Amino acid sequence: MNDFENRSNEMYLMNEDLARAQMCERLGEAQEQRRGRQLAMARRLSRRAERAAAQARLAVARSL
C-alpha cells in the first residue's frame, strides 16, 4: 500500500508541475502579446504625432 501511495503522490506532483509549467508558459505568451500591442500602439501614436507636426508646419508656412 505504501508503494501505491508513493506512486499516487508522485503522479499528483507531476500533474501539479505540469500545470505550473503550462501556467508559466501562458503568462509568458500573454506578456509577449501585451508587448506587441503596446509596440503597435506606440507606432500608431508616433505616426499620428508626425502627421500633426507636419500639418502644424504646413499651417505655419501658409500663414507666412
N, C-alpha and C positions, 0 to 999 in steps of 0.2 A: 504494500500500500504506500509505503514511503517513496518508493521509486515512481509510482504513479503521480503522487503529489508533486514531486520534484519536476517531472516532465510537464505536468499541468502548469506549474508555476513558470517554467521556462517558456512555454508557449504563450502564456499571458504576457510575460515580459517581452517576448519577441514581437507580439502584436502591438504592445504599447510602444516599443521602439519604432516599429514601422509607422504607426500613427503619428508619432512625434516627428519622424523624418519627413513624412508627407506634409505635415502642417508647416514645417520649416520651409519646405520647397514652395508651397503655395504662398507663404508670406514673402519669399524672395521674388516670386513671379509678380505678386501684387505690387511690390515696391518698384520693380522694373517698369510695370505698366504706368504707375504714377509718375515715375521719372520721364517716361516717354510722353505722357500727356502734358507734363509741365514744360518739357522742351518744346513741344508743338505750340503750346500756348505762348511761350516766350517768343517764338519765331513770329507768330501772328501779331503779337503786340509790337514787336520790333518793326515789322513791315508797316503796321498802322502808324507808328510814330514817324517812320521815314516818309510816308505819304503826307502826313500832317506837316512835317517840316518842309517838304518840297512845296506844298500848297502855300505855306506861310512865306517862303522865299519868293514864290511867284507873285503873291499878293503885294509884297514889298516892292518888287521890281516893277509891277504895274503902276504902283502909286507914285513912283519917281518920275 
